[in-house]
Amino acid sequence: MSGRHPAGRTVTNPVLPGFHPDPSVCRVGDDYYLACSSFEYFPGIPLFHSRDLVHWTQIGNALDRPSQLSLPADAPASGGIYAPTLRHHDGRFWLIVTNVSEGDGNLLFTATDPAGPWSDPIRLPGVHGIDPDLAWDEEGTCWCTVAGVHQVRIDPHTGEAFGPARRIWSGTPGAKAPEAPHLYRIGDYWYLLIAEGGTERGHGVSVARGRTPAGPFEPCPANPILTHRGLDHPIQNTGHADLVQAPDGSWWMVLLGVRPGGGTPGWHVLGRETFLAPVTWVDDWPVVGDLSPVMAAPPWPLQPGPVVPHRDDFDLSELQPCWISPRDRSAEHCTVKERAGWLTLHARGSSLDDLDAVFVGRRQQHLSCRVRTLIDPAEGHGGLAVRLDEEHHYEIEARSAQVRVIARIGPLRTVVASRPVPAGPLVLSVDVTATQRLRDARSGPDTLSFGVEEPDGTFTVLGTLDGRYLSTEVAGGFTGRVIGMYAAAGTVHFDWFDYEPLDQ
């Protein structure tokens, strides 16, 4: 979504498109750093850098080795790593997060450089609940607040908790799922920001304030201070927010939201994305400003946008940080060192239906896009896939001089189309096309067309599928689409991967 503001300087929301939920942000000098949830994917917790809160560059993943992130082989989709909080205190970066799939509970990591390396985890056995937050008072006491909303003092160096957790606020009476707490000292008050209403269409942001970090807290009379529930707005499910102050003194909020498409009830396919909104203060309460697809730019100069690596020729010694895999990614099954300039995948599961499937993908970040890859399936078979989870994925697969388009939707798996192809490397493709005009109220959000490149360079589409079945409204869960390469048998090589945004 883009356009032009009358002032001539604009911000296009989302500022971090695609599956980047639960944003947490901190500022150090003129630099901003942001972390997001990663759920069942490895490496975990993508980390981003910006100088203007608008243009973000991924600088790494905090959890990039098995000693930091242990996900069991049967960890379910949308399990794993939930809701990090990123803070800078006493010269170090602190990252607290919940691993819901391993029994580790809440974990704390530290680094001197947010690009890594990050420490092995400090375990927090006395902290129970998801969405943990960290805040330090003037005496240096560290307060950890979790969904619920409960709070306990901890020693962040050892993980020891001091006393039992106590409930400090329950949010708006009757509102479900008070979660995503963040505690701040701003002026004369401690502010407690939470999400409530559930992470679907009823999501919202509320705030309370007190004179001490432990409360008591009085709720803002204007709560929720941000919600799009019941509004005819292109951005929905707004919540799970974090506040940050710019060097010029202005305040800003990062939050998650979705962009539903199609007819009723609306389907969002990219997952929950990161948006930006301005914040002002009235009577010592935060007031959230315009949150729209196009909003006025911050008052400071925007930095040049980063060059996004849409094409990867696999010429580096390691994969770029945008590449992720379900649950784990070992060099035994995924390497760029076996054949120079190629990504090599060694199959483990027999299809993307399997929990141990070998898949390497990147987040779909645009409502319309075109993806191509050159595959050599001579030693096995595999292909190009669009994945939401094990029960919801589409792919085009090359095997034995044949390609076929496969759809897995819930309990149903079917071969949509197939055709012979010459033996040897070939280019596979998928075009994702967002719905521009509704045929009727049941129109889906987009279509996905799978095909191959012919010897003369033209593309032949083998099958076109309705995108609603790869949406959260159909599949459930907390993630978004990931597009990438997989091996279903033997060894498969990929020479390059090209992702071309087509959004207007």
Phi, psi and omega in degrees: 000125182211172181172200183226130178274147180305329179286347176092346179242121188229160171241131177263117176268144001285151178281340175227087187284162181087185185294082178223074185270169171057051185291140171230135190229149169216158179241138174231107185066237179263006186250139176249144177230143186220140178235152181226162174292152179231349176055234188276006186267148177234139355292162189253156177059083175296142181240137185231154177235145177210156171251357184219007181069000185247310180260119185242139176240129178287126182253357178158192173230130186295322184253090188242014177215153185301332180293341178264323186231108180245110178245124180296157183299335181255019177300128184287156170303142185069012167269203174084232193264120182248136158045075176287154165243129181249126179221159174238125183209135174055040175081006181229156171266139181236135182226117180243140190203164177247130169258104186277353187254354187241354184081001177288336184068229184269138185231149181234133180234153178226158177201152171271337177235122182297341176285352178102171004282150174263154184292166164293162188288143164265120185275147185238073185294340179268004180249118184239137182115158182270175175061049183290148180234154176236138173209144180245137176268183185295336179274359180090003177290136180259125181252128178247123182241138184232169178305140177146306007249120182244160185216145176212146174277140181225161166263107185291346180277331183245339184089002181290137175258142181255097178085171179285157175290149177231145178284132183245341176191148180246008182076197181293129180305128180090344179281136182275161170054060170292118188207186177052048181288141170224132185247132183223145167262115180226113181065231184273356187236158163263127182252135178245109181262132179224165167255151177204167180093003184083154187276015178261214186296337180274006185299148177198172180240129177232164185214149173224165180219154178208172182274345179228161180295341179264003180089196004291154185249136174255133181284150176294133180294344181262011180300144354286141181283346173208127168197150174246016180299131179076004182260148174275080187227139182292343178252124183234176176059035186287129180175197180047068190256163174218146182255149175210144178257133179279163180301334180277003179095349179286157181244147183220156179235131166257145184203167175263155174198174178228162177240089180292150177228170179079199184273221183268131010268006186090133183236128173255133190246341183271358186086189179274131189247168182261125180243165182233139177216145176282154180228132171243172182237127179230121182054039179064029172235141177286138177238121183275129181273204187300125171238098184221168178302329176227123181228162179299142181290157174303161183290342180271160181297136175286140176280157174300140179295146180291153174281111183278126181284085181285336180244138176232121178264005176056041180265351180276166181283342178223158176292146175294157187292348180286344184277132181226160181219150178293123168074315179200171174204098182264153177296339178295329184248348183212120183205150172252012185252351183283317175232117187304130178078011180230150167268126180248128177242132176253120187297150175231292171285164183271349178196173178289354173289339187273144180296333182259021179301144177266110186218135177231118184219174174231155182295136168287125187243359183228146182295330174232135180200164177233130182235135178227149172211146176261118185246141170244102184263022188300332184255010181178206172212149183183195183178210185244128188226152169246115190245135165249314172198188184295337183256002181216098179199152172238148177205158169245125190239135177256130178202134171046055178059032179215146170239150178214149177259129185238139175237129172243117180229104182060232182280356185259135175227130183215149171272114185283320182199158175207159176197154176286152176221157177299147177296148179113182181299147176208162181262125174258153185216154167217130174251124175257122185236114179292146178291123181265326180224132181284127174287319173201182185296345182264004182301137179283173184284332183192175173234152179237119182250124183251137182200187181227157176271130178278165179304331180274006177093351177279161181250138176249124179275127179267326182200144177238129187237150179285128185283349184298334183283350171250051180232160178293326181296334177267310188277335188079184177089192189236003188257188177224182182293142172232130182249131180186201189246150181213161173240131180252343177199142176064218183240134180230137181245145178232125184279321180202164179222128182235127179242118184241114177292142179237006179296144175272000000 
